[in-house]
Every structure is written in structure tokens, then in C-alpha cells.
Amino acid sequence: MDDSVLKLFSTLSYSADAVRQHDNVRIFSHHDADGISAGIILARTMMRAGKGFELTLLGTLNSETMEQVRSCGSRCIIIADMGASYLRDLDELDADVVVLDHHKDDGYVPKKVRYANPHSFGIDGMTEGCGASVAMLFSVRYDERNWDLVQIAFAGVIGDKQHENGLGRVNEFLFTEGNKRGHITRAEGSFIPSGTLMSSLFLSVEPYISGVSGNAEGVASLLKDAGIDPARASSDLNDAEKRKLSSLMAAKLISQNVSKEAMEDILSVRYVLKNWSMDAGSMASVFNSCGRSGKGGVAVGFGMGDRKCYSDAAAADEEARRNVVSAARELDSGDLKRMDSIQFFDCTSSGFTGILCEIAMRYIGDPDKPTIGYNMTESMTKASARCTRSLLRKGVDLSVVMKKAGEAVGGGGGGHRIASGAWFPKGKEEEFLKTVNDMVREQISAR
């Protein structure tokens, strides 16, 4: 094991020991694929240990939701995939608090909180260990018999795109140990989505193919050119058919100016889960769809093994994917606006801000400009931002941009260099976007 991973793993002994002293545990986690994966791992860990628990999914940890944590009344609280920015507040609680996060903190060293974060050990929390990864380390530190939960952890790894440039240190350790125990294996990546081709290509956003995704006629035309019956499933194709269809899809992606980096990411290896009828990417899609559409409880039930929730989660995933592909087509039709250093869109009517940012960044917009999407409520606007590894190399750091731009208009923000978010009072959108644009220009020109 990498020395840094070993130190992080060892630190979690203190967290596990603290939780063992309590009969009931309150768990708070984020509502995206990574946070839901982390929450399920922790819930199953507590259930197996015979402890009472309650899991709550939150959209973010801010002053409002922090009050929810304060007033929960629990003597033992675990916060996953969040918390690094609220260590001071959490230190004041009269409870044993465990924070399992992978976002950068502000340097505050907690006095009481048991805090585990890859960044504290020189491990990049953006690429080498996500919230579910840290929750998984906690789970096996709590009880070695929990290694089968690594399957759920990889939904978080995939959901946070931490697999695309190869697994980093914490994630590679988890895969190696999970694979050794027979829980997870690698398989070759593909442009071709799993499932019945007519449906899976219609709903495809990874990759999003202009003129095909969300377009029944476009799907039919593509399959006709490939000489493949639309009723067939991807698993039924022979090698020659796969090569033909993949080549046609690649040609379309090249024609819409999709970068080589994005195309390589699509072909990243898949992670096959022994005990689930899906790979980790499909599980991440289910968790994301449920969490972002307000059906996080269905995702949790699914992850806990409830068969009714399994079918409900699949239905929620299909509905969400239809909404996402429809919104992506609108962006493709001209809803994506451009400034000199960024591109942006308003997705108040459709939601799924972060997911649409990712799609626009990879497949629709200019790969040399970070993408910002925003969603307005009655009083507050929330924004998500995405960029590419190529833009990181040019000096872009969205965690800094979104934090400072959010604060400049009376809000806040933060996250990772490649993916970040912000919130601010409604009505400040134009000022916020101008600040983001100016900051990105300055970051790139400084190199």
C-alpha cells in the first residue's frame, strides 16, 4: 500500500473507534452519485454492526443545512462527501463528529472532529480518492468483512470521473483489494452504450452525439449505416459489428469537434460489479438521476438491496436521462452562450446543472472555454462549472474562481479545480458571470 494511503487508512481507526461507542448514528451525505454511494456504504456498515442509523442526503452544506446538522440531536454524526469547509462549526457540536471528505479545506485543524481527507496526506482528492472512497476505507477499517461494499464505492469513483485518466492512489488500492477478493473486475470501454441499441443510443449522453442522441430518426439512420437491427442489444453484437458501429460513432464525434481527450475518456475501462446486474457507470447514473431529481431515498433503498426500489430507481434513471438528453439538445441548438473566456447557459427550467455542464464541456461547446450552468430559485442562484484537464494545464482553477466570484456577489462557492460550484442571491447572474470570465482570462494569461 502507498505510504500516504496507509496513513489515511490508519487515521480512520480513530473515527471507527468513536463510532463504536454509540448505538445510534446520524449520517449526512451529498446527493450526487459520489455522496449517495458514500451514504449507502456508511448505512450498510452501521446496519451490519447492528446500530440504529438515519441517513439524510443534502444538496450542499451551507448555513441553512448546517443548522439541520446542529439540531439533529444525535450524539454521533458522520458527514460524507462534505464538511471540509465547515470544520470550525462542526468542532463546536456537543457530539462525536466524523467528517469523511475529499474537497479542499481552508487549513483549519479541528480539535474534536475526527477528520479524514486525502488532501491532508498529499493525495489529490480531485483524482485519487472521492467521498465514497474515503467512506469505503472507513467501512473496512470498521470491519474487514465490508470489502464487498467496494462495488458501491466505484459508483462514486465513476460518478466523480476519477477513473478517466487512470485510477489514483486510494482508488487503485480499493480496486486492487476488491479485485483480489473477487468483488470487482475491469472490462474494455466502448463508445456503444449498454442495452437495446435503439433506446440506449437515443438516451446516450456519454457520449452525446449531435443528431443522434435524443433523435429517433438519427439513431435509426446510424444503425442502418452500420447494418444493425435497432432492436438488437449491444451485448449481442459480434466484433465486426462493434467495430463498424464504433467507427461511425467516432466519426460523428470528430465532426462535432469533440476533443481527443474526451474521446479517450469515453473509452476508459469499465468496472464490472460481481453482485449487481450493472457496471459501476450504470450504478452511478442511477444514483445521479435519483439524487438530482429529488428521489434520493429511492437510490438509497436500491443501494440497500430493496427490490421495489430497484425497479423504481431504474424508472427514475430513464426519466432523468430523457430530460437530460432533451436539455442537451436545446444547448446544442443554441442555448449555450459565449463570452471571451467562458461559455454559459441558464438551466432553470431543466435542472441537472452539473450533468449538463459536463455534456456541454465535452460534446457541444468550445473545449478551450470552461462551461458554467446556473439554476435560479425564488431567492438564490446556484451555479456549476466544469473544465477539462487541458484547461487545468493552462492554469484554470475553478475551485478558486467559483469561490471568489460567488463571494464577490454576496454568496460563496468551492469544489475542485476541474469541477466546482457557487451560490449567490438571485439577480446577480450577469455580474457573477463577468467576474468568472475575467478570472479565467487572468488565470490563463498568467501562464
C-alpha positions as CSV (number, residue, x, y, z in Angstrom):
1,M,0.0,0.0,0.0
2,D,1.2,3.5,-0.8
3,D,2.6,5.2,2.4
4,S,0.1,8.1,2.1
5,V,-2.8,5.8,1.6
6,L,-1.6,3.8,4.6
7,K,-1.5,6.9,6.8
8,L,-5.0,7.9,5.7
9,F,-6.3,4.4,6.3
10,S,-4.6,4.3,9.8
11,T,-6.1,7.7,10.7
12,L,-9.6,6.2,10.2
13,S,-9.1,3.9,13.2
14,Y,-9.9,6.9,15.5
15,S,-13.1,7.6,13.5
16,A,-14.1,4.0,13.7
17,D,-13.4,3.8,17.5
18,A,-15.5,6.9,18.1
19,V,-18.5,5.5,16.2
20,R,-18.2,2.1,18.0
21,Q,-19.1,3.9,21.3
22,H,-22.6,4.7,20.1
23,D,-25.8,2.7,19.5
24,N,-27.3,5.2,17.0
25,V,-25.6,7.2,14.3
26,R,-26.8,10.1,12.1
27,I,-25.3,10.2,8.6
28,F,-25.4,13.2,6.3
29,S,-24.1,12.9,2.7
30,H,-24.2,14.7,-0.6
31,H,-27.0,13.9,-3.1
32,D,-24.8,13.2,-6.2
33,A,-23.5,9.7,-7.2
34,D,-20.4,10.1,-5.0
35,G,-22.3,11.2,-1.9
36,I,-25.1,8.7,-2.3
37,S,-22.5,5.9,-2.7
38,A,-20.7,7.1,0.4
39,G,-24.0,7.3,2.3
40,I,-25.1,3.8,1.3
41,I,-21.7,2.4,2.3
42,L,-22.0,4.0,5.7
43,A,-25.6,3.0,6.2
44,R,-24.8,-0.7,5.3
45,T,-21.8,-0.6,7.6
46,M,-23.9,0.6,10.5
47,M,-26.7,-1.9,9.7
48,R,-24.3,-4.8,9.7
49,A,-22.9,-3.6,13.0
50,G,-26.4,-3.7,14.5
51,K,-26.6,0.0,15.1
52,G,-29.5,2.3,14.6
53,F,-28.9,4.9,11.9
54,E,-30.6,7.6,9.9
55,L,-29.2,8.9,6.5
56,T,-30.0,12.3,5.1
57,L,-28.9,13.5,1.7
58,L,-28.2,17.2,1.2
59,G,-27.7,19.3,-1.9
60,T,-24.9,21.2,-0.2
61,L,-23.6,22.0,3.3
62,N,-24.3,25.7,3.9
63,S,-25.6,27.9,6.7
64,E,-29.1,26.6,6.3
65,T,-28.3,22.8,6.1
66,M,-25.6,23.3,8.8
67,E,-28.5,24.2,11.1
68,Q,-30.1,20.9,10.3
69,V,-26.9,19.1,11.4
70,R,-26.8,21.1,14.6
71,S,-30.4,20.4,15.5
72,C,-30.4,16.7,14.7
73,G,-29.9,15.7,18.3
74,S,-27.5,12.8,17.7
75,R,-24.5,12.1,19.9
76,C,-22.7,10.6,16.9
77,I,-22.7,12.3,13.4
78,I,-20.9,11.2,10.2
79,I,-20.7,13.6,7.3
80,A,-19.6,12.3,4.0
81,D,-18.5,14.0,0.7
82,M,-19.0,17.3,2.5
83,G,-17.8,19.1,5.6
84,A,-14.3,20.3,4.8
85,S,-15.5,23.9,4.7
86,Y,-17.4,23.7,8.0
87,L,-14.8,22.1,10.3
88,R,-15.0,25.1,12.7
89,D,-18.7,24.9,13.1
90,L,-18.7,21.1,13.4
91,D,-16.0,21.4,16.1
92,E,-18.5,23.3,18.3
93,L,-21.0,20.5,18.3
94,D,-21.6,18.5,21.5
95,A,-21.3,15.2,19.7
96,D,-18.7,12.8,18.3
97,V,-18.4,14.1,14.7
98,V,-16.6,12.2,11.9
99,V,-16.0,14.0,8.6
100,L,-15.1,11.9,5.5
101,D,-14.5,14.4,2.7
102,H,-12.2,14.8,-0.4
103,H,-12.7,18.6,-1.1
104,K,-10.0,21.1,-0.1
105,D,-10.4,22.7,3.3
106,D,-9.2,26.2,4.4
107,G,-6.3,24.9,6.5
108,Y,-8.2,24.8,9.8
109,V,-7.1,21.9,12.0
110,P,-10.1,20.5,14.0
111,K,-9.7,20.0,17.7
112,K,-12.6,17.5,18.2
113,V,-13.8,16.4,14.8
114,R,-12.4,13.1,13.5
115,Y,-11.4,14.3,10.0
116,A,-10.2,12.2,7.1
117,N,-9.4,13.7,3.8
118,P,-7.0,12.6,1.1
119,H,-5.7,16.2,0.7
120,S,-4.4,16.0,4.3
121,F,-2.0,13.3,3.2
122,G,-0.8,14.7,-0.1
123,I,-3.3,12.7,-2.1
124,D,-5.3,14.6,-4.8
125,G,-9.0,14.5,-3.8
126,M,-10.0,15.5,-7.2
127,T,-8.5,12.5,-9.0
128,E,-7.2,9.9,-6.5
129,G,-9.9,9.5,-3.9
130,C,-13.5,10.6,-3.7
131,G,-16.1,10.7,-0.9
132,A,-17.2,7.2,-1.5
133,S,-13.5,6.1,-1.5
134,V,-12.9,7.6,2.0
135,A,-16.2,6.1,3.2
136,M,-15.1,2.7,1.9
137,L,-11.7,3.0,3.8
138,F,-13.7,3.8,6.9
139,S,-16.0,0.9,6.4
140,V,-13.2,-1.7,6.1
141,R,-11.4,-0.1,9.0
142,Y,-14.6,-0.6,11.0
143,D,-14.9,-4.2,9.9
144,E,-12.8,-6.1,7.3
145,R,-15.8,-8.1,6.3
146,N,-17.2,-5.0,4.4
147,W,-14.9,-5.3,1.4
148,D,-17.9,-6.3,-0.8
149,L,-19.1,-2.7,-0.5
150,V,-16.2,-1.7,-2.8
151,Q,-18.7,-2.3,-5.6
152,I,-20.9,0.6,-4.4
153,A,-17.8,2.7,-3.8
154,F,-16.9,2.5,-7.5
155,A,-20.2,4.1,-8.4
156,G,-18.8,7.2,-6.6
157,V,-15.4,6.9,-8.3
158,I,-17.1,6.8,-11.7
159,G,-19.7,9.5,-10.8
160,D,-16.8,11.9,-9.9
161,K,-14.9,10.9,-13.1
162,Q,-11.9,9.8,-11.1
163,H,-11.3,6.8,-13.4
164,E,-10.8,8.6,-16.7
165,N,-7.1,9.3,-16.5
166,G,-6.4,6.0,-14.7
167,L,-7.1,5.2,-11.1
168,G,-5.2,7.3,-8.5
169,R,-3.8,6.0,-5.2
170,V,-6.8,5.5,-2.9
171,N,-9.0,4.3,-5.8
172,E,-6.3,1.9,-7.1
173,F,-5.8,0.5,-3.6
174,L,-9.6,-0.1,-3.4
175,F,-9.7,-1.8,-6.8
176,T,-6.7,-4.0,-6.1
177,E,-8.1,-5.2,-2.8
178,G,-11.7,-5.6,-4.2
179,N,-10.4,-7.4,-7.2
180,K,-8.3,-9.7,-5.1
181,R,-11.4,-10.7,-3.2
182,G,-13.4,-11.2,-6.3
183,H,-15.9,-8.3,-5.9
184,I,-14.9,-6.1,-8.9
185,T,-13.1,-6.6,-12.3
186,R,-12.1,-4.4,-15.2
187,A,-13.6,-4.6,-18.7
188,E,-12.8,-2.8,-22.0
189,G,-14.5,0.5,-22.6
190,S,-16.7,1.3,-25.6
191,F,-18.5,4.1,-27.4
192,I,-21.5,1.8,-27.6
193,P,-23.8,2.2,-24.6
194,S,-25.3,-1.0,-23.0
195,G,-28.8,-2.1,-23.6
196,T,-31.2,-2.2,-26.6
197,L,-29.5,-0.1,-29.2
198,M,-32.5,2.0,-30.3
199,S,-33.2,3.1,-26.7
200,S,-29.6,3.3,-25.4
201,L,-28.3,5.4,-28.3
202,F,-31.4,7.7,-28.1
203,L,-30.7,8.3,-24.4
204,S,-26.9,8.5,-24.7
205,V,-25.1,11.5,-23.3
206,E,-21.8,9.6,-22.7
207,P,-21.2,10.2,-25.5
208,Y,-23.6,12.8,-26.6
209,I,-23.7,12.6,-30.4
210,S,-25.3,15.6,-32.2
211,G,-28.1,14.5,-34.4
212,V,-28.3,11.0,-32.8
213,S,-28.8,11.5,-29.0
214,G,-32.5,12.3,-28.4
215,N,-33.2,11.9,-32.1
216,A,-35.0,8.7,-33.1
217,E,-34.5,9.2,-36.8
218,G,-30.8,9.9,-36.2
219,V,-30.4,6.7,-34.3
220,A,-32.2,4.7,-37.0
221,S,-30.0,6.2,-39.7
222,L,-26.8,5.5,-37.7
223,L,-27.8,1.8,-37.2
224,K,-28.9,1.5,-40.8
225,D,-25.5,2.7,-41.9
226,A,-23.9,0.1,-39.6
227,G,-26.2,-2.6,-40.9
228,I,-27.5,-3.4,-37.5
229,D,-31.2,-4.1,-36.5
230,P,-32.3,-1.4,-34.0
231,A,-34.0,-4.0,-31.8
232,R,-30.7,-5.7,-31.0
233,A,-28.8,-5.2,-27.8
234,S,-25.1,-4.1,-27.6
235,S,-24.3,-7.4,-25.9
236,D,-25.5,-9.3,-29.0
237,L,-23.1,-7.6,-31.4
238,N,-20.2,-9.5,-32.9
239,D,-16.7,-7.9,-33.1
240,A,-17.1,-6.8,-36.7
241,E,-20.4,-5.1,-35.9
242,K,-19.0,-3.4,-32.8
243,R,-16.1,-2.1,-34.9
244,K,-18.4,-0.8,-37.6
245,L,-20.7,1.0,-35.2
246,S,-17.9,2.4,-33.1
247,S,-16.2,3.8,-36.2
248,L,-19.4,5.5,-37.3
249,M,-19.9,7.0,-33.8
250,A,-16.3,8.2,-33.6
251,A,-16.6,9.9,-37.0
252,K,-19.6,11.8,-35.8
253,L,-17.9,12.8,-32.6
254,I,-14.9,14.1,-34.5
255,S,-17.1,16.1,-36.9
256,Q,-18.7,17.9,-33.9
257,N,-15.2,18.9,-32.7
258,V,-15.1,16.6,-29.6
259,S,-11.5,16.6,-28.3
260,K,-9.2,13.6,-28.3
261,E,-9.1,13.8,-24.5
262,A,-12.9,13.5,-24.3
263,M,-12.9,10.6,-26.7
264,E,-10.2,8.8,-24.7
265,D,-12.3,9.3,-21.6
266,I,-15.3,7.6,-23.2
267,L,-13.1,4.6,-23.9
268,S,-11.9,4.4,-20.2
269,V,-12.2,0.9,-18.8
270,R,-15.5,-0.2,-17.2
271,Y,-15.7,-1.7,-13.8
272,V,-17.9,-4.8,-13.5
273,L,-19.6,-5.4,-10.2
274,K,-20.0,-9.1,-9.1
275,N,-23.2,-8.8,-7.2
276,W,-25.1,-6.3,-9.4
277,S,-26.6,-6.6,-12.8
278,M,-24.8,-3.5,-14.0
279,D,-21.4,-1.9,-14.1
280,A,-20.2,0.9,-11.9
281,G,-21.0,3.5,-14.6
282,S,-24.7,2.4,-14.8
283,M,-25.0,2.4,-11.0
284,A,-23.5,6.0,-10.9
285,S,-26.1,7.0,-13.5
286,V,-28.9,5.6,-11.3
287,F,-27.6,7.4,-8.2
288,N,-27.1,10.7,-10.0
289,S,-30.6,10.6,-11.7
290,C,-32.3,9.8,-8.4
291,G,-30.4,12.3,-6.3
292,R,-30.7,15.2,-8.8
293,S,-34.5,14.6,-9.3
294,G,-35.3,14.6,-5.6
295,K,-35.6,10.8,-5.3
296,G,-32.5,10.2,-3.3
297,G,-34.4,7.9,-0.9
298,V,-35.1,5.6,-3.9
299,A,-31.4,5.5,-4.7
300,V,-30.6,4.6,-1.1
301,G,-33.2,1.9,-1.0
302,F,-31.8,0.5,-4.2
303,G,-28.3,0.5,-2.8
304,M,-29.5,-1.1,0.4
305,G,-30.9,-4.0,-1.6
306,D,-34.7,-3.2,-1.7
307,R,-36.1,-4.9,-4.9
308,K,-39.0,-2.4,-5.2
309,C,-36.6,0.4,-5.1
310,Y,-34.5,-1.3,-7.7
311,S,-37.3,-1.0,-10.3
312,D,-38.3,2.5,-9.1
313,A,-34.6,3.6,-9.4
314,A,-34.4,2.2,-13.0
315,A,-37.5,4.1,-14.0
316,A,-36.2,7.3,-12.4
317,D,-32.9,6.9,-14.2
318,E,-34.7,6.5,-17.6
319,E,-36.9,9.5,-16.9
320,A,-34.0,11.7,-15.9
321,R,-31.9,10.6,-18.8
322,R,-34.7,11.6,-21.2
323,N,-34.9,15.0,-19.5
324,V,-31.1,15.4,-19.7
325,V,-30.8,14.5,-23.4
326,S,-33.7,16.8,-24.2
327,A,-32.0,19.7,-22.4
328,A,-28.7,18.8,-24.1
329,R,-30.3,19.1,-27.5
330,E,-31.5,22.6,-26.5
331,L,-28.0,23.5,-25.7
332,D,-26.9,22.0,-29.0
333,S,-29.5,24.2,-30.7
334,G,-28.0,27.5,-29.5
335,D,-28.8,27.8,-25.8
336,L,-25.1,27.7,-24.9
337,K,-23.9,31.4,-24.8
338,R,-20.2,32.5,-25.1
339,M,-18.0,35.2,-23.6
340,D,-14.4,35.6,-24.5
341,S,-13.1,33.2,-21.8
342,I,-16.1,31.1,-20.8
343,Q,-19.4,29.6,-22.1
344,F,-22.6,29.5,-20.0
345,F,-26.2,28.6,-20.0
346,D,-29.4,29.0,-17.9
347,C,-30.9,25.7,-17.0
348,T,-33.5,26.9,-14.5
349,S,-36.3,25.1,-16.5
350,S,-34.5,21.8,-16.8
351,G,-32.2,21.4,-13.7
352,F,-29.4,18.8,-13.9
353,T,-26.9,21.7,-13.9
354,G,-23.7,19.8,-13.2
355,I,-24.5,17.0,-15.6
356,L,-25.4,19.4,-18.4
357,C,-22.2,21.3,-17.7
358,E,-20.2,18.1,-18.3
359,I,-22.1,17.4,-21.5
360,A,-21.7,20.9,-22.9
361,M,-18.0,21.0,-22.0
362,R,-17.2,17.6,-23.7
363,Y,-19.5,17.4,-26.6
364,I,-21.3,20.7,-27.5
365,G,-19.2,23.8,-26.7
366,D,-15.7,25.1,-27.1
367,P,-13.3,22.7,-25.3
368,D,-11.0,25.6,-24.7
369,K,-13.5,27.5,-22.6
370,P,-14.8,26.4,-19.1
371,T,-18.6,25.9,-19.0
372,I,-20.9,27.4,-16.4
373,G,-24.5,26.5,-15.9
374,Y,-26.8,28.2,-13.4
375,N,-30.2,27.4,-11.9
376,M,-32.4,30.1,-10.3
377,T,-34.8,29.6,-7.4
378,E,-37.0,32.3,-5.9
379,S,-34.2,34.0,-4.0
380,M,-31.0,32.1,-4.8
381,T,-29.0,31.1,-7.8
382,K,-26.8,28.0,-7.9
383,A,-24.1,27.6,-10.5
384,S,-21.9,24.7,-11.6
385,A,-18.7,24.9,-13.6
386,R,-16.6,22.3,-15.5
387,C,-13.4,22.4,-17.4
388,T,-11.0,19.9,-19.0
389,R,-7.6,18.6,-18.0
390,S,-6.2,20.6,-20.9
391,L,-7.6,23.8,-19.3
392,L,-6.1,22.8,-16.0
393,R,-2.7,22.6,-17.6
394,K,-3.3,26.2,-19.0
395,G,-3.8,27.4,-15.4
396,V,-7.5,27.3,-14.8
397,D,-8.6,26.5,-11.2
398,L,-12.4,26.5,-10.9
399,S,-12.3,26.0,-7.2
400,V,-10.7,29.4,-6.8
401,V,-12.8,31.1,-9.5
402,M,-16.2,29.9,-8.2
403,K,-15.3,30.6,-4.5
404,K,-14.1,34.2,-5.2
405,A,-16.8,35.0,-7.8
406,G,-19.5,33.7,-5.5
407,E,-18.2,35.8,-2.6
408,A,-17.9,38.9,-4.8
409,V,-21.7,38.9,-5.4
410,G,-22.7,38.0,-1.8
411,G,-22.6,34.2,-1.9
412,G,-19.9,31.6,-1.8
413,G,-18.6,28.5,-3.6
414,G,-15.8,26.0,-3.9
415,G,-15.0,22.5,-5.0
416,H,-12.3,21.0,-7.2
417,R,-10.1,22.6,-9.8
418,I,-11.9,20.8,-12.7
419,A,-15.4,20.9,-11.3
420,S,-16.8,23.4,-8.8
421,G,-19.9,25.3,-7.8
422,A,-21.2,28.5,-6.4
423,W,-24.3,30.1,-4.9
424,F,-25.4,33.8,-4.7
425,P,-28.5,36.0,-4.5
426,K,-30.8,35.8,-7.5
427,G,-30.4,38.8,-9.8
428,K,-26.6,38.7,-9.7
429,E,-26.1,36.3,-12.6
430,E,-24.6,38.8,-15.1
431,E,-22.2,40.3,-12.5
432,F,-21.2,36.8,-11.4
433,L,-20.5,35.6,-15.0
434,K,-18.5,38.7,-15.8
435,T,-16.3,38.1,-12.7
436,V,-15.9,34.4,-13.6
437,N,-14.9,35.3,-17.2
438,D,-12.4,37.9,-16.0
439,M,-10.8,35.5,-13.5
440,V,-10.5,32.7,-16.0
441,R,-8.9,35.1,-18.5
442,E,-6.4,36.2,-15.8
443,Q,-5.6,32.6,-14.8
444,I,-4.8,31.6,-18.4
445,S,-2.8,34.8,-19.2
446,A,-0.7,34.3,-16.1
447,R,0.8,31.2,-17.5
